[in-house]
């Protein structure tokens, strides 16, 4: 990736993207921890909540890998990061809007987690 302003600016963009990906992961960990706390408290949880929470948390590993590879000049990794960070927020919110699939608190927490990917989508759309 070549960003005008030299290598320092490029590094700053990658650092910022990685920070937002990490925030996505941190909120995802809070979501999964909340599901666990709710289950321990004897309240109902669903397999959907557990699986989706775990998958989105594991997705952080993949996104960080894309960031690292893109930083090394891998254009395919940059495109995958760009596409994933653009589509994922819409997909998560869209599924959350399906009636009866998950409790409102879960949908809100998941929505907050994917909000962290919006800046990633914006930064990766600014050019290669």
N, C-alpha and C positions, 0 to 999 in steps of 0.2 A: 504494500500500500504506500502510495506516495502522497503526502499531504503537503501543500505549499507551506513553506516555513521551515523545512528541514526535518531532520531526524528527531529533534527534541519535541517538536509539535506532534509528530506521528506517535512517539512514545507516550506523550500526554494523552492522546486520544485513546490509545490502547489501555492505559492505566485507568482512565475514566470508565471505559466500557467494562473492564474487569471489575471495577468497584461496583457498578450497577448490577452486574451479574452476581457478585457476591451478596449484594443486598437482596436480590431475588432469592438467593439460597437461604439467607438468614431468615427472611419472612417465611419461606417455605418450611424451615425447621420449626418456627413458631407454630405454624399451622399444624404440622404433624404432632408436635408436642401438645398442642391444645386438644387434638383428637384423642391422644393418649390420656390426658388428664380427664377429659369428659368420660372416657371409657372406664377409667379407674374409679371415678365418682359414681359409677353405676348408671350413667345416662346412656341412651342408645347411640350407637355409631353404626355405620354401614361399611361393608367391604369397599364400596366406591370411595368413601372418604379416606380409608387407609391406603388403598392402591394409588389413587390419584395423588394424594399427598406425598407418597413415597416416590412415585414416578417424577413428579415435578421437582422434588428435591434432588433426585439422581440426575435430572436433566442439567443441573448446575455443572456437574462434572463434564458433560459433553460441551456445554457452552464455554466453559473455561478452556477446554481443549481447542475449540475453534478459535478463541481469542489468541491463545499461544501460537497456534499454527499460522493464523493470519498475521500476527506480529512478525513471524519469520518469513513472510512473503507469500504464503499459500493463498492464492486467489479463491480457490474453491471453498476453503474454510471461511473466508471473509463473506462470500455469498451465502453460505449456509447460516452463518451467524446473522446476517442481515435478514434473510427470509424467516428464520426461526423467531427472531425477536419481533418481527412484524406480525406474523401469523398467530403466534402463541397467545398474546393477550386477547385477541378476538375469539379464538377457540375456547379459551378458559371461560371468559365472560359469557359466551354463547351457550356453553353447556350449563353454566350456573343458572341461566335464565329458564332452563327447562323446569316446569313445575313439579315439585315433589321429589326431585332427585337428591337434593341435599338441603340441610337447614340453612336459614338465612345467614347465621353467624359464620358458617363454613364458606358460603359463597362470598361474603364480604372479605374474609381473610384471604381467600384465594385471589379475589380481585385485587386486593392490596399487594399481594406478592407479584402479580404480573404487571402492576403499574411500574415496577422497577425496570421492566424491559422496554418501556416506551422510550426512555432516553437512549437506550442501546439501538433501537430501531432508527431513531432520528440521527444519531451519530454515524451509523453505518450507511445511511442514505446520502450523506454529504459528499461522497465520492471515494474513489479508491486511490 
